[in-house]
Amino acid sequence: MTVEQLQVEIDALPESDFARLRQWFIDRDWERWDRQLEIDVAAGKLDFLLDEAASAKAQSLLREL
C-alpha cells in the first residue's frame, strides 16, 4: 500500500476512527522520539548540553527558576 492510498483511506474514516488513529500516531511518534533520544544520550551526542550548562554555572550565568 502506498502513502497516497493510505491518505485516501484515512480521509474516508469516520471522525471517531480518525481521532483514534490520530492518537495512535501521536503515541507512536513520541515513542520513536523517546527511543532516539535515549540512543543519542547513550552515544554522548548531547554531552555538549551538559558542557554548556557547566560552563554557564561556572560563570554564574544561571538563575533560579
C-alpha positions in Angstrom: 0.0 0.0 0.0 1.3 3.4 -0.9 1.2 6.6 1.2 -1.3 8.0 -1.2 -3.5 5.0 -0.8 -3.3 5.4 3.0 -4.2 9.0 2.7 -7.3 8.2 0.8 -8.3 5.6 3.3 -7.6 7.9 6.2 -9.7 10.7 4.6 -12.6 8.2 4.4 -12.6 7.3 8.1 -15.4 8.3 10.4 -14.5 11.0 12.8 -14.2 8.7 15.8 -11.9 6.3 14.0 -9.8 9.3 12.7 -9.5 10.5 16.3 -8.3 7.1 17.4 -5.8 6.9 14.6 -4.5 10.4 15.3 -3.9 9.5 18.9 -2.2 6.2 17.9 0.0 8.1 15.6 0.9 10.7 18.2 1.7 8.0 20.7 4.0 6.2 18.2 5.7 9.4 17.3 6.6 10.2 20.9 7.8 6.6 21.4 10.1 6.9 18.5 11.3 10.3 19.7 12.0 8.8 23.2 13.9 5.9 21.7 16.0 8.2 19.5 16.7 10.5 22.5 17.9 7.5 24.6 20.2 6.4 21.8 21.6 9.9 21.4 22.2 10.3 25.1 23.9 6.9 25.3 26.1 7.8 22.4 27.1 11.1 24.0 25.6 13.2 21.3 24.0 15.5 23.9 27.0 15.9 26.2 27.6 19.3 24.7 24.5 20.5 26.6 26.0 19.4 29.9 29.2 21.1 29.0 27.3 24.3 28.2 25.4 24.2 31.4 28.5 23.5 33.5 30.2 26.5 31.8 27.3 28.8 32.4 27.2 27.7 36.0 30.9 28.3 36.4 30.4 31.8 35.0 27.4 32.4 37.3 25.2 32.9 34.3 22.4 30.7 35.6 19.5 31.9 37.6 17.0 30.1 39.8 13.6 29.3 38.2 
